[in-house]
């Protein structure tokens, strides 16, 4: 078999996975690219990748999605890297700018606005807005600089009582069982030692990498996170169709 094309996320939250993969013999079986989440999704959807860690919202766009590992990017409550930032209380905002790098978090923000805060707002992709979605490493150290900060993992649990899975490892075709087993073992080894990725990462004010990687994030794709995915997709479908992000 030719090498499996794998798309992984470029954010810190994926580094434990990548360290496990790069230390494993499975690395010899793959062609690895590192992208932002929405691009991972696009590659799996368009068959430019065979396997990727994709935002769960993208499961609706993959023709035959197969979640093939026991691991995800998840949290049980606050995640500390998926936010709505705002200049005023969220109940008062009238417009929200979405994150061009996101799929799931944009949908999560809209779900929470509709069902938790019960606030209908104008949605934009660019330009000025009273609040905006921001995800990943670009949020590190930012909480202290914005008047109102809403961690979407925390408010999802407030709404549903469930943890959340932001991204899962999805294949768009049947992959060899021995490859899947070896890949899963590599992920397991990586997330067993998450603190090992911290050395050399850039420091941010008021941001603790160790707490983020060992307490905020939860990498195990358990039954409750699978329930959360089903609940999220059910609510996501109730939203008006999100416009395609503008191309740059």
C-alpha positions as CSV (number, residue, x, y, z in Angstrom):
1,X,0.0,0.0,0.0
2,X,1.2,3.5,-0.7
3,X,1.7,5.8,2.2
4,X,-1.3,7.1,4.1
5,X,-1.7,10.9,3.7
6,X,-2.3,12.3,7.2
7,X,-3.3,15.9,8.0
8,X,-2.7,17.1,11.6
9,X,-3.4,20.4,13.3
10,X,-0.6,22.9,13.8
11,X,-1.8,24.0,17.3
12,X,-0.2,23.1,20.6
13,X,-3.1,20.9,21.5
14,X,-2.0,18.4,18.8
15,X,1.7,18.2,19.8
16,X,1.2,15.2,22.1
17,X,-0.3,13.3,19.2
18,X,2.5,14.4,16.9
19,X,5.3,13.4,19.3
20,X,3.8,9.9,19.6
21,X,3.5,9.5,15.8
22,X,7.0,10.8,15.1
23,X,8.5,8.4,17.7
24,X,6.7,5.5,16.2
25,X,7.4,3.2,13.2
26,X,4.0,4.3,11.9
27,X,5.8,7.5,10.7
28,X,7.4,5.4,7.9
29,X,3.8,4.6,6.7
30,X,2.5,8.1,6.4
31,X,2.9,11.4,4.5
32,X,2.3,14.0,7.2
33,X,1.1,17.6,6.7
34,X,0.4,20.1,9.4
35,X,-2.5,22.5,8.9
36,X,-5.0,24.6,10.7
37,X,-8.3,22.8,11.6
38,X,-10.5,24.0,8.8
39,X,-7.8,23.1,6.3
40,X,-7.4,19.6,7.8
41,X,-11.2,19.2,7.3
42,X,-11.0,20.4,3.7
43,X,-8.2,18.0,2.8
44,X,-10.2,15.0,4.2
45,X,-13.4,16.2,2.5
46,X,-11.7,16.6,-0.9
47,X,-9.6,13.4,-0.5
48,X,-6.3,15.3,-0.5
49,X,-5.7,13.4,2.8
50,X,-6.8,9.9,3.8
51,X,-6.8,10.6,7.5
52,X,-7.0,13.8,9.6
53,X,-7.8,15.2,12.9
54,X,-10.8,17.2,11.8
55,X,-13.3,19.5,13.5
56,X,-16.4,17.4,14.4
57,X,-18.6,19.8,12.4
58,X,-16.9,18.5,9.3
59,X,-18.2,15.0,9.9
60,X,-21.3,16.2,8.1
61,X,-19.2,17.0,5.0
62,X,-17.2,13.8,4.7
63,X,-18.9,11.2,2.4
64,X,-18.2,8.2,4.6
65,X,-16.5,9.4,7.8
66,X,-14.8,6.7,10.0
67,X,-13.6,7.7,13.4
68,X,-10.7,5.4,13.7
69,X,-8.9,6.1,17.0
70,X,-9.7,6.2,20.8
71,X,-8.4,9.8,21.0
72,X,-9.6,13.4,20.3
73,X,-9.0,17.0,21.1
74,X,-11.5,17.4,23.9
75,X,-12.3,18.9,27.3
76,X,-14.7,18.3,30.2
77,X,-15.6,21.9,30.8
78,X,-13.3,24.9,30.1
79,X,-10.7,24.2,27.4
80,X,-8.8,27.5,27.6
81,X,-8.3,27.8,23.8
82,X,-11.7,28.2,22.3
83,X,-13.4,31.5,23.1
84,X,-15.8,34.3,22.3
85,X,-14.0,37.6,23.1
86,X,-16.3,40.6,23.5
87,X,-16.2,44.3,24.4
88,X,-19.6,44.0,26.1
89,X,-21.6,41.3,27.9
90,X,-22.6,38.6,25.5
91,X,-26.3,39.0,26.1
92,X,-25.9,42.6,24.7
93,X,-23.9,41.9,21.5
94,X,-25.6,42.3,18.1
95,X,-22.8,40.9,15.9
96,X,-20.3,38.1,15.9
97,X,-17.2,37.5,13.7
98,X,-16.4,33.9,13.1
99,X,-12.9,32.4,13.0
100,X,-11.6,31.6,9.5
101,X,-9.5,28.8,10.9
102,X,-12.4,27.1,12.6
103,X,-15.5,25.0,11.8
104,X,-16.6,23.3,15.0
105,X,-16.0,26.3,17.2
106,X,-17.9,28.7,14.9
107,X,-20.9,26.3,15.1
108,X,-20.4,25.9,18.9
109,X,-20.5,29.7,19.4
110,X,-23.7,30.0,17.3
111,X,-25.3,27.0,19.2
112,X,-24.5,28.6,22.6
113,X,-25.8,32.1,21.4
114,X,-29.1,30.5,20.3
115,X,-29.7,27.9,23.0
116,X,-27.8,29.2,26.1
117,X,-27.7,32.9,25.8
118,X,-30.8,33.1,23.6
119,X,-29.3,36.0,21.6
120,X,-29.9,36.3,17.8
121,X,-26.9,38.1,16.3
122,X,-25.6,39.1,12.9
123,X,-22.8,36.7,11.7
124,X,-19.9,38.0,9.7
125,X,-16.6,36.5,8.6
126,X,-14.6,39.7,8.3
127,X,-14.6,43.3,9.4
128,X,-15.9,44.8,12.6
129,X,-18.2,43.0,15.1
130,X,-19.0,43.4,18.8
131,X,-17.6,40.0,19.6
132,X,-15.5,37.4,17.8
133,X,-14.6,33.7,17.9
134,X,-10.9,32.8,18.3
135,X,-9.3,29.4,18.7
136,X,-6.0,27.7,19.3
137,X,-2.6,29.2,20.1
138,X,-3.7,32.6,19.1
139,X,-5.8,32.8,22.3
140,X,-2.9,32.1,24.6
141,X,-2.3,35.0,27.0
142,X,-5.2,37.0,25.6
143,X,-7.8,36.5,28.3
144,X,-6.5,39.4,30.4
145,X,-6.6,41.8,27.5
146,X,-10.3,41.7,26.6
147,X,-13.2,43.0,28.7
148,X,-15.4,39.9,28.3
149,X,-14.2,36.3,27.8
150,X,-16.4,33.2,27.2
151,X,-14.8,29.8,27.2
152,X,-17.0,27.7,24.9
153,X,-16.1,24.4,26.5
154,X,-17.3,25.7,29.9
155,X,-20.6,26.9,28.5
156,X,-21.2,23.8,26.4
157,X,-21.1,21.8,29.7
158,X,-23.4,24.3,31.3
159,X,-25.9,23.8,28.5
160,X,-25.7,20.1,28.1
161,X,-23.9,18.6,31.1
162,X,-21.5,16.9,28.7
163,X,-17.8,17.1,27.9
164,X,-16.9,18.1,24.3
165,X,-14.8,16.7,21.5
166,X,-13.6,19.5,19.2
167,X,-11.8,17.3,16.7
168,X,-11.5,13.6,16.0
169,X,-9.2,11.4,13.9
170,X,-11.3,10.6,10.8
171,X,-10.5,8.5,7.7
172,X,-12.5,8.9,4.5
173,X,-11.8,5.3,3.4
174,X,-11.1,1.9,4.8
175,X,-7.5,1.8,6.2
176,X,-5.5,-1.4,6.9
177,X,-6.2,-2.7,10.4
178,X,-2.5,-3.1,11.2
179,X,-1.9,0.6,10.3
180,X,-4.9,1.7,12.4
181,X,-3.7,-0.3,15.4
182,X,-0.2,1.1,15.2
183,X,-1.4,4.7,14.7
184,X,-3.7,4.3,17.8
185,X,-0.7,3.0,19.8
186,X,1.4,6.0,18.7
187,X,-1.3,8.4,19.8
188,X,-1.7,6.6,23.2
189,X,2.1,6.9,23.8
190,X,2.1,10.6,22.9
191,X,-0.8,11.6,25.1
192,X,0.7,9.6,28.0
193,X,3.5,12.2,28.2
194,X,1.9,15.5,27.3
195,X,4.4,17.7,29.3
196,X,7.2,16.5,27.1
197,X,6.2,18.9,24.4
198,X,6.4,22.0,26.5
199,X,10.2,22.6,26.2
200,X,10.9,25.3,23.7
201,X,7.3,26.5,23.3
202,X,7.0,30.3,23.4
203,X,5.9,31.8,26.7
204,X,2.7,33.8,27.1
205,X,1.7,36.0,30.0
206,X,-0.8,34.3,32.3
207,X,-0.8,31.0,30.4
208,X,0.3,27.7,31.9
209,X,1.2,25.1,29.3
210,X,1.3,22.3,31.9
211,X,-2.2,23.0,33.2
212,X,-3.5,23.3,29.6
213,X,-2.1,20.1,28.4
214,X,-2.8,18.0,31.5
215,X,-5.9,19.5,33.0
216,X,-7.8,21.7,30.4
217,X,-7.5,19.2,27.5
218,X,-8.9,15.6,27.7
219,X,-7.6,13.5,24.9
220,X,-9.7,10.3,25.5
221,X,-12.6,9.8,23.1
222,X,-14.9,8.1,25.6
223,X,-18.7,7.3,25.4
224,X,-19.7,10.7,26.8
225,X,-17.7,12.6,24.3
226,X,-19.3,10.5,21.5
227,X,-22.7,11.5,23.0
228,X,-21.5,15.1,22.9
229,X,-20.6,14.8,19.2
230,X,-24.1,13.4,18.4
231,X,-25.7,16.2,20.4
232,X,-23.5,18.9,18.8
233,X,-24.3,17.7,15.3
234,X,-28.0,17.5,16.1
235,X,-28.0,21.2,17.3
236,X,-25.6,22.2,14.5
237,X,-28.2,21.1,11.9
238,X,-30.8,23.4,13.5
239,X,-28.6,26.5,12.6
240,X,-29.1,28.4,9.4
241,X,-26.5,27.3,6.9
242,X,-23.2,29.1,7.7
243,X,-21.9,30.9,4.7
244,X,-18.7,29.7,3.1
245,X,-15.7,31.6,4.5
246,X,-14.4,34.1,2.0
247,X,-11.3,32.9,0.2
248,X,-8.1,34.9,0.5
